[in-house]
Structures are given as structure tokens and as C-alpha cells.
């Protein structure tokens, strides 16, 4: 009994002191805006040609569904950046994909590019001292969104989360990359192996979009809003905290890690001597349209909050024919069912694509979602759940050969309205995304792009790639695939839920 009492006292002691932990005062920093774009670069030439062809109010878009292409597009933009690189991310893993991208960003900083990175505290593994060391680079700065005061201690950060749950529960789920204030990549991908086809346990089928043109300035202003906000904590001037390693030692550690990942990242680096062909092809691949870059505010303003989903609703005309949504997690909120019933009564076709129990990377989410299946169908929507072993076409987009993951999971967060408007961003359809976290993305008006996105999503809806959930004559649920119909939710071997 005495040992348990000592353990309890120890936990209470740790809780008390972690709950009292505070960050050093946020350093005073001058407002720092985006830099103007350079001229006479390959990217500038592509952008200028697009504007001449389609007008100054238009933007050009390229869908990034293929994991390998999503990585190559990022590398091509970073490697040719000349003035600025801004990255906003929820998760940046220190694995092969994460190390490769950070090394390229560091190389850009070495050649004089101003590199600004905002990462959410929950998704960045670097400790305080390493962050201070990296921020000694004259052209690189990393800021952390809503950092935990005890972030360097696993136990301390957990206890701090318990003690300051309301303050620390709000996370920055945004994903954005801006290069030379000329090109933007936004969408669902974080930075890590499973987002770029290198995962062993699973890989994500995900969707990003690369954009040039008028919408880039909106994205830059959106990034600056976060960068200059008090919620983005700068480590570059954290007084009283000296790094154990110098910048040079940290850079050497990165090179050592990169060498250890050489076989994994060879699929992205072999046979590429320069990016000339990539830039030649980029301009021809862009689909024109009009767009808005939308995001949640870092924190509520004067106690009021205008959520991203409200902005989308305000700017988007209601569907008249069809609505197609892809989301990894489908947990309805608000008037969800009433809205489906009203749309169904008007003859609007509503289709949802989400993860099955077999394909989800968060089984606990499925345990909450499963109770909504029948009400969704009863309201009049069609419901599809991704098969964790889709056909080779889908696997080839999510896996990067020769790597092959154990299963494929859906991570794409997009919707299409009447094949004329689409949204591509970070927004899941669950309470955390809709109510708590910050999110961002591109709302795009382009019939050509919306049609292309619909066609790609409809491939995922095919019976060889997804189970269609339906109700039988007795009101029970059934899962229909290309080869069979089952009455229990499909699961991977050994999975329960």
C-alpha cells in the first residue's frame, strides 16, 4: 500500500509542477510579411505565362493524387526557390520523407532563401534545444503553434495537457506550402512516410492541389496571419536556453539520417539531374479557375469565431444536382441529418466516401462513427467505405514502388458540388476539425477541375475499391463489394471494433 501511496504522491507532485509550468515570455518580433516574388525564374516564367493566357484574376491548378508526384512537385519547387519558402504543417515526422524534405528546405536556406516554418506542437518531434540550434541559421526560422510548456518531457506534457486542456486542446491542423510567393500546395498531406508512399504498415490515399496565379497572394496573407500571431511561438530568441548542439552538428545529424534512408528515398532522387522538364510540363498541366484561400483564425476573436466551414457555406451556392464528399473521419455535427434529408427531398444525390473499419488508421474513430451509418442511409445519402486492399491503380497512387504497405487508408479531405465547385484542404468532417482545430484549404470554382476530381473519386467508389453500405429489407446493414456481400463491417485480420 505504501508504494502505491508514494506513486500517487509522485504523480500529484508532477502534476502540480507541470500545471505551473509556463513558457518563457514570447519574444517581441517585428511584423514580418511575405517577400515579393522574384522575376526571371522558371517558376516566375510559368506563372507569368499563365496570367497572360488566362488573366490576372485567374488561378491555375494541378491535382496531386499520386504520392510520388506529390513529393516530386514539392522537391521541384523547393530546389528552385530563390527568395522565399513558407511551410505550415500539422505533422512533420523525422522519418525518411520528413528528413528528405527538411534537408531540401535547409539547402534552400543555405543558398539564401528565407525559410519560415510553422509546425503544430503536437506534430513536431524536435526538442526545445534542437529548435533553438536550428533557428540560429540566418535564413531559417521555425515557430511552434500553441506549444506545451512542458513539451520536452513526455510525462510533463501529458500532465500539462490534463491541467490546461482547454488551452492546449486547440491544434493547428493546417497544411500549406508557398514558394517564392508564386506557387502554393495545399490539401491533406502532412510530412511523413505514409503520406508519400513509403509507409510499411499503411499508406494514405491523399489529395493535394498545386496552384499558381491570383490565389497565391491570398495564401501568403493567410500564412502571414499565423506567422505573426502570438499563437505561433518563436524559438529563435528563446533567452536562457542554449542548445547542446551547434547548428553545424544538427546539420551533420540530418546528413547522417539522410544517408541511412538512402534506399527508401532513392525513388524520389534517382534519374533527376535538374528540374527543367518538370517546369516545361507544369504550365501545360494547369487547369484554370477562380479560387479563394480560406482558413480558421488562430484563436477566436473577441470570444467569437468564424469557422472555415461557415466561410465555405457562405461562399458556395447550394447544390442542385449532386454533392460528393471524401473524408477520413465522418462524425456528424449540428444539422447534418436535417440538411441531408432536405437535399434528398430536392432530388440532390449525396455521396460520402470514408474509411471502413479495415482501412482506418484510427480504430477508435470507427467505434464512434459506426452508430451513424444507418441514420446517414435513412436520411437519403449513399455511403461508401474504402477497401483496405483496393485495386492496383489505387495502390500505385498510394504506394511508391518498390515500397508496399500492409494496407491503404483514406486521408483525402475534399468535396465537389455539382461538378463546378470543389474544396481541397485539411478539413476532416468531425467535431475536432469543424469546431476545435484550425483548418485551411482552397475553394475552387472550375468545372474542368471539379469534373476531373469527381472522376478520380468515382474510381474510389467502384465496388473493387470500396464497400457500399446499404440496408437490407429487414433494416440491417450490409457491405457490398465486387465479389461478395457481408453483414458485418469488414475488418483486417486480428482487428476488432
Secondary structure, 3 states (H helix, E strand, C coil): CHHHHHHHHHHHHHHHHHHCCCCCCCCCCCCCCCCCCCCCCHHHHHHHHHHHHHCCCCEEEEEECCHHHHHHHHHHHHHCCCCEEEEEECCECCCHHHHHHHHHHHHHHHCCCEEEEEEEHHHECCCHHHHHHHCCCCCEEEEEECCCCCCCCHHHHHHHHHHCHHHHCCCECCCEEEECCCEEEEECCCECHHHCCCCCCEEEECCEEEEEECHHHHHHHHHHHHHCCCCEEECCCCCCCCCCCCHHHHHHHHHHHHHHCHHHHHHHHCCCCCCHHHHHHHHHHCEEEEEEEEECCCCCECCECCCHHHHHHHHCCCCCCEEEEECCCECCCCCHHHHHHHHHHCCCEEEEEEECCCCCCCHHHHHHHHHHHHHHHHHCCEEEEECCCCCHHHHHHHCCCCCCCCEEEECCCEEEECCCEEEEECCCECHHHHHHCECEEEEEECHHHHHHHHHHHHHHHCCCCEEEEEECCCCCEEEECCCCEECCCCCCCCCCC
